[in-house]
Amino acid sequence: MNERVGIAGTATNCAGGVTPWGTWLTCEEADIRAGSDGFERDHGYVFEVDPFDRTALRDPRPIMALGRFEHEAAVVDPRTGDVYLTEDASGPNGLFYRWRAPEGFRGGRGALRELDDTAGVLAAMRCTDESGDHVDDLSRARETGTRYDVEWVEVPGRDGRDDSVRRQLGDGDVTRGRKLEGAWWADNGAYVVSSYARDESPQQHDGQVWFYDPRRRTLTLELLFGVDGVEGSDGPDNITVSPHGGVILAEDGDGSKHLVGAAADGTTFRIARNERGGEFAGPVFSRDGSTLFTCTQEPGTLYAITGPWAR
């Protein structure tokens, strides 16, 4: 087996996401300014990891156009080049963002790294319900199938120089969500996870999986864990969509940590358990769909799980 360092010099990297051109966006789940805690550079950016170009990794350049905040995951719309980003934060709860690519942008290896710092438009999601009323927090949804209309509110200062990005927009301007974690592009849209909600949210739950349809501009609740939803599992974090149907979720909740599968009809089942208590992370299928790769954080281990997945 051959292995090498993919990137260095970053801080608190989290879920990230694959691009349509075969690179990886690694996301810093941090809001750090140079000069604090011994750091010499600002952190809280997205970087592109190119496994085919080692020179691009010698002095990694942050994609400042995608903002500086507590990033979690990123997905790219292959049709438009827009990037959707989740934020794992509280006080106030985090936001779901869209970076609208500038006119003429053509995605490809290195294209994001070459952007000007203020290229495109970074905006946060604002939802309204079927009555047209503003939804202040995603925890308000109590039934699967709940659907919201979505509009996008431009972020005033995407680099968060004077105040963090999520604090620049008031609760009446945007729709927040606690622990907006994993995201994955499939079915012509973005699957987005809200890992759980507790006292910092209007209502509590043990996890939500949403689907954003960019053509219809709608957000639909596909799975709900705990409270009035799926029982027995909690804290879904990273997500991948199975080429055989349904999704695979990595638990980061209370008690034992599992890989959890969810079929298209909402039926859930446990695939694996980490007896040592550390969360699963980074589930992803091989291109031919035969192998599911995943990691555990404690102990730090990479696993390859073979099927038969078609069952």
Sequence and secondary structure as in RCSB ss.txt:
>XXXX:A:sequence
MNERVGIAGTATNCAGGVTPWGTWLTCEEADIRAGSDGFERDHGYVFEVDPFDRTALRDPRPIMALGRFEHEAAV
VDPRTGDVYLTEDASGPNGLFYRWRAPEGFRGGRGALRELDDTAGVLAAMRCTDESGDHVDDLSRARETGTRYDV
EWVEVPGRDGRDDSVRRQLGDGDVTRGRKLEGAWWADNGAYVVSSYARDESPQQHDGQVWFYDPRRRTLTLELLF
GVDGVEGSDGPDNITVSPHGGVILAEDGDGSKHLVGAAADGTTFRIARNERGGEFAGPVFSRDGSTLFTCTQEPG
TLYAITGPWAR
>XXXX:A:secstr
        S  SB  BEE TTS EEEEBB  B TTSTT SS B  EEEE TT GGGGSS    GGG SSBEEEEE
E TTT  EEEEE  TTTTEEEEEEE  TT    TTTTTTS TT SEEEEEEEE TTS EE BGGG  STT EEEE
EEEE S TT SSS GGGSS TTTS EETTEEEEEEETTEEEEEE  B TTSSS BSEEEEEEETTTTEEEEEEEE
STTSB S   EEEEEE TTSSEEEEE SSSSEEEEEE TTS EEEEEEETT   EEEEEE TTSSEEEEEETTTT
EEEEEE  TT 
